Amino acid sequence: MHEHVVTDVDPIQEAHLSEPGLLVVDVAGMDDESVFAFQAAVAETWGTSVAVRTTRDVGQPGVRLRM
């Protein structure tokens, strides 16, 4: 297995919620299989709706998933 580190992605923006509400998580990964595996792990722990497709940024490696 080859490890690939992506260095040209947007920085993580940490936010703390003061009350219950909607939480959106953007996940970036090298391929659909990786981000959907992460989504499945989160869905086992939290009550969450699942996404059915990823997006690709033109000229950027990898995929993104919003859940």
mmCIF file of the N, C-alpha and C atoms, coordinates in Angstrom:
data_MODEL
# 
_entry.id   MODEL 
# 
loop_
_atom_site.group_PDB 
_atom_site.id 
_atom_site.type_symbol 
_atom_site.label_atom_id 
_atom_site.label_alt_id 
_atom_site.label_comp_id 
_atom_site.label_asym_id 
_atom_site.label_entity_id 
_atom_site.label_seq_id 
_atom_site.pdbx_PDB_ins_code 
_atom_site.Cartn_x 
_atom_site.Cartn_y 
_atom_site.Cartn_z 
_atom_site.occupancy 
_atom_site.B_iso_or_equiv 
_atom_site.pdbx_formal_charge 
_atom_site.auth_seq_id 
_atom_site.auth_comp_id 
_atom_site.auth_asym_id 
_atom_site.auth_atom_id 
_atom_site.pdbx_PDB_model_num 
ATOM 1   N N  . MET A 1 1  ? 0.848   -1.178 0.000   1.00 0.00 ? 1  MET A N  1 
ATOM 2   C CA . MET A 1 1  ? 0.000   0.000  0.000   1.00 0.00 ? 1  MET A CA 1 
ATOM 3   C C  . MET A 1 1  ? 0.890   1.236  0.000   1.00 0.00 ? 1  MET A C  1 
ATOM 4   N N  . HIS A 1 2  ? 0.530   2.210  -0.806  1.00 0.00 ? 2  HIS A N  1 
ATOM 5   C CA . HIS A 1 2  ? 1.279   3.455  -0.895  1.00 0.00 ? 2  HIS A CA 1 
ATOM 6   C C  . HIS A 1 2  ? 0.556   4.532  -0.110  1.00 0.00 ? 2  HIS A C  1 
ATOM 7   N N  . GLU A 1 3  ? 1.316   5.312  0.628   1.00 0.00 ? 3  GLU A N  1 
ATOM 8   C CA . GLU A 1 3  ? 0.735   6.430  1.368   1.00 0.00 ? 3  GLU A CA 1 
ATOM 9   C C  . GLU A 1 3  ? 0.911   7.694  0.543   1.00 0.00 ? 3  GLU A C  1 
ATOM 10  N N  . HIS A 1 4  ? -0.156  8.487  0.460   1.00 0.00 ? 4  HIS A N  1 
ATOM 11  C CA . HIS A 1 4  ? -0.108  9.738  -0.296  1.00 0.00 ? 4  HIS A CA 1 
ATOM 12  C C  . HIS A 1 4  ? -0.651  10.840 0.596   1.00 0.00 ? 4  HIS A C  1 
ATOM 13  N N  . VAL A 1 5  ? 0.114   11.864 0.806   1.00 0.00 ? 5  VAL A N  1 
ATOM 14  C CA . VAL A 1 5  ? -0.308  12.985 1.645   1.00 0.00 ? 5  VAL A CA 1 
ATOM 15  C C  . VAL A 1 5  ? -0.650  14.154 0.739   1.00 0.00 ? 5  VAL A C  1 
ATOM 16  N N  . VAL A 1 6  ? -1.868  14.669 0.879   1.00 0.00 ? 6  VAL A N  1 
ATOM 17  C CA . VAL A 1 6  ? -2.314  15.816 0.092   1.00 0.00 ? 6  VAL A CA 1 
ATOM 18  C C  . VAL A 1 6  ? -1.991  17.079 0.893   1.00 0.00 ? 6  VAL A C  1 
ATOM 19  N N  . THR A 1 7  ? -1.260  17.989 0.283   1.00 0.00 ? 7  THR A N  1 
ATOM 20  C CA . THR A 1 7  ? -0.819  19.184 1.012   1.00 0.00 ? 7  THR A CA 1 
ATOM 21  C C  . THR A 1 7  ? -1.503  20.463 0.545   1.00 0.00 ? 7  THR A C  1 
ATOM 22  N N  . ASP A 1 8  ? -2.287  20.388 -0.517  1.00 0.00 ? 8  ASP A N  1 
ATOM 23  C CA . ASP A 1 8  ? -2.888  21.614 -1.055  1.00 0.00 ? 8  ASP A CA 1 
ATOM 24  C C  . ASP A 1 8  ? -4.400  21.649 -0.826  1.00 0.00 ? 8  ASP A C  1 
ATOM 25  N N  . VAL A 1 9  ? -4.830  21.374 0.405   1.00 0.00 ? 9  VAL A N  1 
ATOM 26  C CA . VAL A 1 9  ? -6.248  21.392 0.745   1.00 0.00 ? 9  VAL A CA 1 
ATOM 27  C C  . VAL A 1 9  ? -6.538  22.562 1.673   1.00 0.00 ? 9  VAL A C  1 
ATOM 28  N N  . ASP A 1 10 ? -7.790  22.922 1.783   1.00 0.00 ? 10 ASP A N  1 
ATOM 29  C CA . ASP A 1 10 ? -8.185  24.006 2.676   1.00 0.00 ? 10 ASP A CA 1 
ATOM 30  C C  . ASP A 1 10 ? -7.911  23.619 4.132   1.00 0.00 ? 10 ASP A C  1 
ATOM 31  N N  . PRO A 1 11 ? -7.560  24.577 4.978   1.00 0.00 ? 11 PRO A N  1 
ATOM 32  C CA . PRO A 1 11 ? -7.302  24.270 6.392   1.00 0.00 ? 11 PRO A CA 1 
ATOM 33  C C  . PRO A 1 11 ? -8.594  23.877 7.105   1.00 0.00 ? 11 PRO A C  1 
ATOM 34  N N  . ILE A 1 12 ? -8.445  23.084 8.156   1.00 0.00 ? 12 ILE A N  1 
ATOM 35  C CA . ILE A 1 12 ? -9.587  22.692 8.989   1.00 0.00 ? 12 ILE A CA 1 
ATOM 36  C C  . ILE A 1 12 ? -10.020 23.904 9.796   1.00 0.00 ? 12 ILE A C  1 
ATOM 37  N N  . GLN A 1 13 ? -11.324 24.150 9.839   1.00 0.00 ? 13 GLN A N  1 
ATOM 38  C CA . GLN A 1 13 ? -11.859 25.265 10.610  1.00 0.00 ? 13 GLN A CA 1 
ATOM 39  C C  . GLN A 1 13 ? -12.666 24.683 11.772  1.00 0.00 ? 13 GLN A C  1 
ATOM 40  N N  . GLU A 1 14 ? -12.111 24.790 12.955  1.00 0.00 ? 14 GLU A N  1 
ATOM 41  C CA . GLU A 1 14 ? -12.748 24.248 14.150  1.00 0.00 ? 14 GLU A CA 1 
ATOM 42  C C  . GLU A 1 14 ? -13.855 25.181 14.619  1.00 0.00 ? 14 GLU A C  1 
ATOM 43  N N  . ALA A 1 15 ? -14.982 24.592 15.032  1.00 0.00 ? 15 ALA A N  1 
ATOM 44  C CA . ALA A 1 15 ? -16.096 25.386 15.548  1.00 0.00 ? 15 ALA A CA 1 
ATOM 45  C C  . ALA A 1 15 ? -16.722 24.656 16.728  1.00 0.00 ? 15 ALA A C  1 
ATOM 46  N N  . HIS A 1 16 ? -17.118 25.392 17.729  1.00 0.00 ? 16 HIS A N  1 
ATOM 47  C CA . HIS A 1 16 ? -17.783 24.827 18.898  1.00 0.00 ? 16 HIS A CA 1 
ATOM 48  C C  . HIS A 1 16 ? -19.230 25.293 18.900  1.00 0.00 ? 16 HIS A C  1 
ATOM 49  N N  . LEU A 1 17 ? -20.150 24.349 19.105  1.00 0.00 ? 17 LEU A N  1 
ATOM 50  C CA . LEU A 1 17 ? -21.569 24.680 19.102  1.00 0.00 ? 17 LEU A CA 1 
ATOM 51  C C  . LEU A 1 17 ? -22.028 24.950 20.527  1.00 0.00 ? 17 LEU A C  1 
ATOM 52  N N  . SER A 1 18 ? -22.762 26.025 20.725  1.00 0.00 ? 18 SER A N  1 
ATOM 53  C CA . SER A 1 18 ? -23.236 26.371 22.058  1.00 0.00 ? 18 SER A CA 1 
ATOM 54  C C  . SER A 1 18 ? -24.599 25.756 22.357  1.00 0.00 ? 18 SER A C  1 
ATOM 55  N N  . GLU A 1 19 ? -25.267 25.252 21.338  1.00 0.00 ? 19 GLU A N  1 
ATOM 56  C CA . GLU A 1 19 ? -26.572 24.621 21.536  1.00 0.00 ? 19 GLU A CA 1 
ATOM 57  C C  . GLU A 1 19 ? -26.783 23.573 20.453  1.00 0.00 ? 19 GLU A C  1 
ATOM 58  N N  . PRO A 1 20 ? -27.697 22.622 20.686  1.00 0.00 ? 20 PRO A N  1 
ATOM 59  C CA . PRO A 1 20 ? -27.941 21.581 19.683  1.00 0.00 ? 20 PRO A CA 1 
ATOM 60  C C  . PRO A 1 20 ? -28.419 22.191 18.366  1.00 0.00 ? 20 PRO A C  1 
ATOM 61  N N  . GLY A 1 21 ? -28.069 21.554 17.294  1.00 0.00 ? 21 GLY A N  1 
ATOM 62  C CA . GLY A 1 21 ? -28.483 22.036 15.987  1.00 0.00 ? 21 GLY A CA 1 
ATOM 63  C C  . GLY A 1 21 ? -27.853 21.216 14.881  1.00 0.00 ? 21 GLY A C  1 
ATOM 64  N N  . LEU A 1 22 ? -27.893 21.745 13.697  1.00 0.00 ? 22 LEU A N  1 
ATOM 65  C CA . LEU A 1 22 ? -27.342 21.086 12.531  1.00 0.00 ? 22 LEU A CA 1 
ATOM 66  C C  . LEU A 1 22 ? -25.829 21.144 12.547  1.00 0.00 ? 22 LEU A C  1 
ATOM 67  N N  . LEU A 1 23 ? -25.211 20.034 12.271  1.00 0.00 ? 23 LEU A N  1 
ATOM 68  C CA . LEU A 1 23 ? -23.759 19.966 12.158  1.00 0.00 ? 23 LEU A CA 1 
ATOM 69  C C  . LEU A 1 23 ? -23.429 19.409 10.785  1.00 0.00 ? 23 LEU A C  1 
ATOM 70  N N  . VAL A 1 24 ? -22.576 20.100 10.053  1.00 0.00 ? 24 VAL A N  1 
ATOM 71  C CA . VAL A 1 24 ? -22.160 19.656 8.727   1.00 0.00 ? 24 VAL A CA 1 
ATOM 72  C C  . VAL A 1 24 ? -20.680 19.298 8.801   1.00 0.00 ? 24 VAL A C  1 
ATOM 73  N N  . VAL A 1 25 ? -20.338 18.125 8.284   1.00 0.00 ? 25 VAL A N  1 
ATOM 74  C CA . VAL A 1 25 ? -18.957 17.673 8.267   1.00 0.00 ? 25 VAL A CA 1 
ATOM 75  C C  . VAL A 1 25 ? -18.539 17.484 6.820   1.00 0.00 ? 25 VAL A C  1 
ATOM 76  N N  . ASP A 1 26 ? -17.455 18.133 6.424   1.00 0.00 ? 26 ASP A N  1 
ATOM 77  C CA . ASP A 1 26 ? -16.870 17.931 5.100   1.00 0.00 ? 26 ASP A CA 1 
ATOM 78  C C  . ASP A 1 26 ? -15.695 16.980 5.261   1.00 0.00 ? 26 ASP A C  1 
ATOM 79  N N  . VAL A 1 27 ? -15.711 15.916 4.466   1.00 0.00 ? 27 VAL A N  1 
ATOM 80  C CA . VAL A 1 27 ? -14.659 14.908 4.523   1.00 0.00 ? 27 VAL A CA 1 
ATOM 81  C C  . VAL A 1 27 ? -13.924 14.911 3.192   1.00 0.00 ? 27 VAL A C  1 
ATOM 82  N N  . ALA A 1 28 ? -12.612 14.904 3.237   1.00 0.00 ? 28 ALA A N  1 
ATOM 83  C CA . ALA A 1 28 ? -11.802 14.817 2.021   1.00 0.00 ? 28 ALA A CA 1 
ATOM 84  C C  . ALA A 1 28 ? -10.999 13.529 2.077   1.00 0.00 ? 28 ALA A C  1 
ATOM 85  N N  . GLY A 1 29 ? -10.943 12.826 0.972   1.00 0.00 ? 29 GLY A N  1 
ATOM 86  C CA . GLY A 1 29 ? -10.184 11.577 0.906   1.00 0.00 ? 29 GLY A CA 1 
ATOM 87  C C  . GLY A 1 29 ? -9.684  11.324 -0.496  1.00 0.00 ? 29 GLY A C  1 
ATOM 88  N N  . MET A 1 30 ? -8.875  10.309 -0.633  1.00 0.00 ? 30 MET A N  1 
ATOM 89  C CA . MET A 1 30 ? -8.296  9.995  -1.939  1.00 0.00 ? 30 MET A CA 1 
ATOM 90  C C  . MET A 1 30 ? -9.307  9.363  -2.898  1.00 0.00 ? 30 MET A C  1 
ATOM 91  N N  . ASP A 1 31 ? -10.339 8.686  -2.366  1.00 0.00 ? 31 ASP A N  1 
ATOM 92  C CA . ASP A 1 31 ? -11.292 8.019  -3.254  1.00 0.00 ? 31 ASP A CA 1 
ATOM 93  C C  . ASP A 1 31 ? -12.633 7.841  -2.549  1.00 0.00 ? 31 ASP A C  1 
ATOM 94  N N  . ASP A 1 32 ? -13.653 7.465  -3.338  1.00 0.00 ? 32 ASP A N  1 
ATOM 95  C CA . ASP A 1 32 ? -15.007 7.264  -2.808  1.00 0.00 ? 32 ASP A CA 1 
ATOM 96  C C  . ASP A 1 32 ? -15.022 6.224  -1.696  1.00 0.00 ? 32 ASP A C  1 
ATOM 97  N N  . GLU A 1 33 ? -14.320 5.121  -1.894  1.00 0.00 ? 33 GLU A N  1 
ATOM 98  C CA . GLU A 1 33 ? -14.315 4.029  -0.919  1.00 0.00 ? 33 GLU A CA 1 
ATOM 99  C C  . GLU A 1 33 ? -13.869 4.519  0.460   1.00 0.00 ? 33 GLU A C  1 
ATOM 100 N N  . SER A 1 34 ? -12.849 5.342  0.503   1.00 0.00 ? 34 SER A N  1 
ATOM 101 C CA . SER A 1 34 ? -12.318 5.852  1.773   1.00 0.00 ? 34 SER A CA 1 
ATOM 102 C C  . SER A 1 34 ? -13.313 6.755  2.492   1.00 0.00 ? 34 SER A C  1 
ATOM 103 N N  . VAL A 1 35 ? -13.893 7.724  1.777   1.00 0.00 ? 35 VAL A N  1 
ATOM 104 C CA . VAL A 1 35 ? -14.800 8.655  2.454   1.00 0.00 ? 35 VAL A CA 1 
ATOM 105 C C  . VAL A 1 35 ? -16.114 7.980  2.843   1.00 0.00 ? 35 VAL A C  1 
ATOM 106 N N  . PHE A 1 36 ? -16.581 7.029  2.044   1.00 0.00 ? 36 PHE A N  1 
ATOM 107 C CA . PHE A 1 36 ? -17.800 6.309  2.421   1.00 0.00 ? 36 PHE A CA 1 
ATOM 108 C C  . PHE A 1 36 ? -17.551 5.379  3.618   1.00 0.00 ? 36 PHE A C  1 
ATOM 109 N N  . ALA A 1 37 ? -16.346 4.831  3.749   1.00 0.00 ? 37 ALA A N  1 
ATOM 110 C CA . ALA A 1 37 ? -16.008 4.020  4.921   1.00 0.00 ? 37 ALA A CA 1 
ATOM 111 C C  . ALA A 1 37 ? -16.015 4.883  6.182   1.00 0.00 ? 37 ALA A C  1 
ATOM 112 N N  . PHE A 1 38 ? -15.480 6.108  6.081   1.00 0.00 ? 38 PHE A N  1 
ATOM 113 C CA . PHE A 1 38 ? -15.516 7.030  7.211   1.00 0.00 ? 38 PHE A CA 1 
ATOM 114 C C  . PHE A 1 38 ? -16.958 7.367  7.569   1.00 0.00 ? 38 PHE A C  1 
ATOM 115 N N  . GLN A 1 39 ? -17.765 7.668  6.565   1.00 0.00 ? 39 GLN A N  1 
ATOM 116 C CA . GLN A 1 39 ? -19.171 7.997  6.796   1.00 0.00 ? 39 GLN A CA 1 
ATOM 117 C C  . GLN A 1 39 ? -19.894 6.850  7.495   1.00 0.00 ? 39 GLN A C  1 
ATOM 118 N N  . ALA A 1 40 ? -19.649 5.620  7.087   1.00 0.00 ? 40 ALA A N  1 
ATOM 119 C CA . ALA A 1 40 ? -20.292 4.452  7.701   1.00 0.00 ? 40 ALA A CA 1 
ATOM 120 C C  . ALA A 1 40 ? -19.897 4.318  9.168   1.00 0.00 ? 40 ALA A C  1 
ATOM 121 N N  . ALA A 1 41 ? -18.631 4.583  9.478   1.00 0.00 ? 41 ALA A N  1 
ATOM 122 C CA . ALA A 1 41 ? -18.183 4.503  10.872  1.00 0.00 ? 41 ALA A CA 1 
ATOM 123 C C  . ALA A 1 41 ? -18.869 5.560  11.737  1.00 0.00 ? 41 ALA A C  1 
ATOM 124 N N  . VAL A 1 42 ? -19.001 6.772  11.205  1.00 0.00 ? 42 VAL A N  1 
ATOM 125 C CA . VAL A 1 42 ? -19.684 7.843  11.943  1.00 0.00 ? 42 VAL A CA 1 
ATOM 126 C C  . VAL A 1 42 ? -21.163 7.498  12.115  1.00 0.00 ? 42 VAL A C  1 
ATOM 127 N N  . ALA A 1 43 ? -21.794 6.974  11.078  1.00 0.00 ? 43 ALA A N  1 
ATOM 128 C CA . ALA A 1 43 ? -23.229 6.651  11.122  1.00 0.00 ? 43 ALA A CA 1 
ATOM 129 C C  . ALA A 1 43 ? -23.531 5.572  12.161  1.00 0.00 ? 43 ALA A C  1 
ATOM 130 N N  . GLU A 1 44 ? -22.575 4.693  12.443  1.00 0.00 ? 44 GLU A N  1 
ATOM 131 C CA . GLU A 1 44 ? -22.782 3.666  13.475  1.00 0.00 ? 44 GLU A CA 1 
ATOM 132 C C  . GLU A 1 44 ? -22.854 4.273  14.863  1.00 0.00 ? 44 GLU A C  1 
ATOM 133 N N  . THR A 1 45 ? -22.188 5.402  15.061  1.00 0.00 ? 45 THR A N  1 
ATOM 134 C CA . THR A 1 45 ? -22.123 6.035  16.374  1.00 0.00 ? 45 THR A CA 1 
ATOM 135 C C  . THR A 1 45 ? -23.199 7.104  16.562  1.00 0.00 ? 45 THR A C  1 
ATOM 136 N N  . TRP A 1 46 ? -23.404 7.931  15.559  1.00 0.00 ? 46 TRP A N  1 
ATOM 137 C CA . TRP A 1 46 ? -24.344 9.040  15.639  1.00 0.00 ? 46 TRP A CA 1 
ATOM 138 C C  . TRP A 1 46 ? -25.528 8.787  14.728  1.00 0.00 ? 46 TRP A C  1 
ATOM 139 N N  . GLY A 1 47 ? -26.665 9.354  15.088  1.00 0.00 ? 47 GLY A N  1 
ATOM 140 C CA . GLY A 1 47 ? -27.804 9.350  14.177  1.00 0.00 ? 47 GLY A CA 1 
ATOM 141 C C  . GLY A 1 47 ? -27.540 10.378 13.098  1.00 0.00 ? 47 GLY A C  1 
ATOM 142 N N  . THR A 1 48 ? -27.216 9.933  11.912  1.00 0.00 ? 48 THR A N  1 
ATOM 143 C CA . THR A 1 48 ? -26.855 10.863 10.845  1.00 0.00 ? 48 THR A CA 1 
ATOM 144 C C  . THR A 1 48 ? -27.452 10.427 9.526   1.00 0.00 ? 48 THR A C  1 
ATOM 145 N N  . SER A 1 49 ? -27.739 11.393 8.703   1.00 0.00 ? 49 SER A N  1 
ATOM 146 C CA . SER A 1 49 ? -28.161 11.052 7.348   1.00 0.00 ? 49 SER A CA 1 
ATOM 147 C C  . SER A 1 49 ? -26.908 10.799 6.530   1.00 0.00 ? 49 SER A C  1 
ATOM 148 N N  . VAL A 1 50 ? -27.021 9.914  5.561   1.00 0.00 ? 50 VAL A N  1 
ATOM 149 C CA . VAL A 1 50 ? -25.849 9.567  4.766   1.00 0.00 ? 50 VAL A CA 1 
ATOM 150 C C  . VAL A 1 50 ? -25.940 10.190 3.385   1.00 0.00 ? 50 VAL A C  1 
ATOM 151 N N  . ALA A 1 51 ? -24.795 10.520 2.838   1.00 0.00 ? 51 ALA A N  1 
ATOM 152 C CA . ALA A 1 51 ? -24.710 11.066 1.489   1.00 0.00 ? 51 ALA A CA 1 
ATOM 153 C C  . ALA A 1 51 ? -24.549 9.908  0.509   1.00 0.00 ? 51 ALA A C  1 
ATOM 154 N N  . VAL A 1 52 ? -24.950 10.128 -0.719  1.00 0.00 ? 52 VAL A N  1 
ATOM 155 C CA . VAL A 1 52 ? -24.878 9.062  -1.713  1.00 0.00 ? 52 VAL A CA 1 
ATOM 156 C C  . VAL A 1 52 ? -23.885 9.353  -2.831  1.00 0.00 ? 52 VAL A C  1 
ATOM 157 N N  . ARG A 1 53 ? -23.277 10.555 -2.809  1.00 0.00 ? 53 ARG A N  1 
ATOM 158 C CA . ARG A 1 53 ? -22.305 10.860 -3.859  1.00 0.00 ? 53 ARG A CA 1 
ATOM 159 C C  . ARG A 1 53 ? -21.224 11.784 -3.319  1.00 0.00 ? 53 ARG A C  1 
ATOM 160 N N  . THR A 1 54 ? -20.084 11.722 -3.963  1.00 0.00 ? 54 THR A N  1 
ATOM 161 C CA . THR A 1 54 ? -18.972 12.597 -3.623  1.00 0.00 ? 54 THR A CA 1 
ATOM 162 C C  . THR A 1 54 ? -18.829 13.656 -4.709  1.00 0.00 ? 54 THR A C  1 
ATOM 163 N N  . THR A 1 55 ? -18.017 14.650 -4.434  1.00 0.00 ? 55 THR A N  1 
ATOM 164 C CA . THR A 1 55 ? -17.725 15.672 -5.438  1.00 0.00 ? 55 THR A CA 1 
ATOM 165 C C  . THR A 1 55 ? -16.219 15.733 -5.650  1.00 0.00 ? 55 THR A C  1 
ATOM 166 N N  . ARG A 1 56 ? -15.832 16.240 -6.789  1.00 0.00 ? 56 ARG A N  1 
ATOM 167 C CA . ARG A 1 56 ? -14.414 16.424 -7.112  1.00 0.00 ? 56 ARG A CA 1 
ATOM 168 C C  . ARG A 1 56 ? -14.184 17.882 -7.460  1.00 0.00 ? 56 ARG A C  1 
ATOM 169 N N  . ASP A 1 57 ? -13.109 18.453 -6.942  1.00 0.00 ? 57 ASP A N  1 
ATOM 170 C CA . ASP A 1 57 ? -12.713 19.818 -7.288  1.00 0.00 ? 57 ASP A CA 1 
ATOM 171 C C  . ASP A 1 57 ? -11.802 19.743 -8.501  1.00 0.00 ? 57 ASP A C  1 
ATOM 172 N N  . VAL A 1 58 ? -12.130 20.489 -9.534  1.00 0.00 ? 58 VAL A N  1 
ATOM 173 C CA . VAL A 1 58 ? -11.351 20.485 -10.773 1.00 0.00 ? 58 VAL A CA 1 
ATOM 174 C C  . VAL A 1 58 ? -9.893  20.832 -10.473 1.00 0.00 ? 58 VAL A C  1 
ATOM 175 N N  . GLY A 1 59 ? -8.999  20.017 -10.963 1.00 0.00 ? 59 GLY A N  1 
ATOM 176 C CA . GLY A 1 59 ? -7.577  20.256 -10.779 1.00 0.00 ? 59 GLY A CA 1 
ATOM 177 C C  . GLY A 1 59 ? -7.026  19.830 -9.434  1.00 0.00 ? 59 GLY A C  1 
ATOM 178 N N  . GLN A 1 60 ? -7.862  19.280 -8.554  1.00 0.00 ? 60 GLN A N  1 
ATOM 179 C CA . GLN A 1 60 ? -7.427  18.846 -7.231  1.00 0.00 ? 60 GLN A CA 1 
ATOM 180 C C  . GLN A 1 60 ? -7.538  17.328 -7.135  1.00 0.00 ? 60 GLN A C  1 
ATOM 181 N N  . PRO A 1 61 ? -6.618  16.688 -6.428  1.00 0.00 ? 61 PRO A N  1 
ATOM 182 C CA . PRO A 1 61 ? -6.704  15.240 -6.250  1.00 0.00 ? 61 PRO A CA 1 
ATOM 183 C C  . PRO A 1 61 ? -7.770  14.883 -5.218  1.00 0.00 ? 61 PRO A C  1 
ATOM 184 N N  . GLY A 1 62 ? -8.296  13.683 -5.299  1.00 0.00 ? 62 GLY A N  1 
ATOM 185 C CA . GLY A 1 62 ? -9.204  13.188 -4.269  1.00 0.00 ? 62 GLY A CA 1 
ATOM 186 C C  . GLY A 1 62 ? -10.642 13.600 -4.473  1.00 0.00 ? 62 GLY A C  1 
ATOM 187 N N  . VAL A 1 63 ? -11.455 13.265 -3.464  1.00 0.00 ? 63 VAL A N  1 
ATOM 188 C CA . VAL A 1 63 ? -12.893 13.530 -3.492  1.00 0.00 ? 63 VAL A CA 1 
ATOM 189 C C  . VAL A 1 63 ? -13.314 14.182 -2.187  1.00 0.00 ? 63 VAL A C  1 
ATOM 190 N N  . ARG A 1 64 ? -14.499 14.776 -2.196  1.00 0.00 ? 64 ARG A N  1 
ATOM 191 C CA . ARG A 1 64 ? -15.077 15.375 -0.988  1.00 0.00 ? 64 ARG A CA 1 
ATOM 192 C C  . ARG A 1 64 ? -16.475 14.819 -0.756  1.00 0.00 ? 64 ARG A C  1 
ATOM 193 N N  . LEU A 1 65 ? -16.830 14.700 0.498   1.00 0.00 ? 65 LEU A N  1 
ATOM 194 C CA . LEU A 1 65 ? -18.145 14.213 0.892   1.00 0.00 ? 65 LEU A CA 1 
ATOM 195 C C  . LEU A 1 65 ? -18.685 15.153 1.966   1.00 0.00 ? 65 LEU A C  1 
ATOM 196 N N  . ARG A 1 66 ? -19.875 15.643 1.793   1.00 0.00 ? 66 ARG A N  1 
ATOM 197 C CA . ARG A 1 66 ? -20.521 16.489 2.812   1.00 0.00 ? 66 ARG A CA 1 
ATOM 198 C C  . ARG A 1 66 ? -21.608 15.664 3.467   1.00 0.00 ? 66 ARG A C  1 
ATOM 199 N N  . MET A 1 67 ? -21.544 15.582 4.804   1.00 0.00 ? 67 MET A N  1 
ATOM 200 C CA . MET A 1 67 ? -22.547 14.808 5.543   1.00 0.00 ? 67 MET A CA 1 
ATOM 201 C C  . MET A 1 67 ? -23.054 15.595 6.721   1.00 0.00 ? 67 MET A C  1 
# 
